[in-house]
Amino acid sequence: MYPIARRGLAAATGLALLVGASACANDAQQAAENVPGVTDSEIVIGTHQPLTGPAAPGYSRISAATKAYFEHVNSNGGVNGRKIVYKVMDDGYNPANTENVVRKLVLDDNVFALLGGLGTPTHTNVLEFVKAQKVPDLFVSSGSRTWNQPDRYPTTFGWQPDYTVEGKILATFVKKEFPNRKVCHFGQNDDFGRDSLAGVEKILGPVAAKQTYTTTNQQVGPAIGALKAAGCEVVVSATIPGFTALAMGQAAAQGFKAQWIVSNVGADYTTLSKQLGDKKVILEGMIADNYLPMAGDANDPWIRAFRKIHEHYNAANPLDGNAIYGYSMAYTFIQALLSAGPDLTREKLVEAVQKGGFRGPGLTPFRYSKFVHAGYSGVRLNKVQNGVQSYFGPTYITDDGEDQVREFPEPPVAPPEDAIPTS
């Protein structure tokens, strides 16, 4: 029996060596199979978006642009040989719907990560679930400071400048350009409006009057009437596009003439013009801010690069500020995937974003670190004149705390070939 046992052992040893060699050859594939949403050929990610509902005008185009950018990347070989599958779920800007669709994405579709989930009230409703599932929750499409809580929500990251950073910069401009004017605030009745107001009041102190709106009630007339009655001369508006149009429309109807200074999230001229139709003249003189290339700037190299992608993959939609947002965010996500490396895990992706160092279409640096999960650090102001929305003045940066607002003099980086990052 002993010789047979030895032959059996020798055969088993040889088999083990063969299996070991095979395992080494397939390490990457086996590792991918153990990571939700990742195979040797695909990376599946998901998002919740307002394709319908009060935030759909304009915002519904963001995910279309993001998806188009990923199609462009996929046609050029993907990321480390993997194609990106982007699952877009409609939540109608309703927090209850958001919870349902995000659960489906994570538990049924097994997405590797969430990308660009849109909305302050909506995404706030899924933070605890996302945390429990340890899903990378990148680049939430909202400037709420809620996303910047690495101790509480270690996998969640913002992307755009937070509303307090924005509010501080807008208020600094107001203080300089409109001294001794009665400044008021109109904002969404959630962290969007509250964070914006906090930034404004860090610079100006208490505003003369403030009014809010809820996204379930389009009757903003009484609130605008109250601002008029208070004698407001400058209104800082923290509004999504539909409510920017409603508020400015109501102001015009009531004969309320004030200087409107609007958050970047609700100030895209193309979107507002479409909503206002023949009343779009009321947008003349509107001051806003942005941190990405202006969609109408045909001389900007990023706009030229994105236009090529847009015309090939997304031509049914306008190339507006929402599209530029979608392309730019997708570009940053590709940078994060490349930084995480070919042996992709959720933990490596989170670590890659915390490491930071990303540069791209944005005018200012990101703030990412192990201790800061906030996105872009500042904005530049723009104005609508003769139906054209264009930048003026310097770019500014600050934080959501006590740092001063200061100029950022460095020019934006140029896009790489085909607008696809290489590292």
Order of alpha helices (4+ residues) and beta strands (2+ residues): alpha-alpha-beta-alpha-beta-alpha-beta-alpha-alpha-beta-beta-alpha-beta-alpha-beta-alpha-beta-alpha-beta-alpha-beta-alpha-alpha-alpha-beta-beta-beta
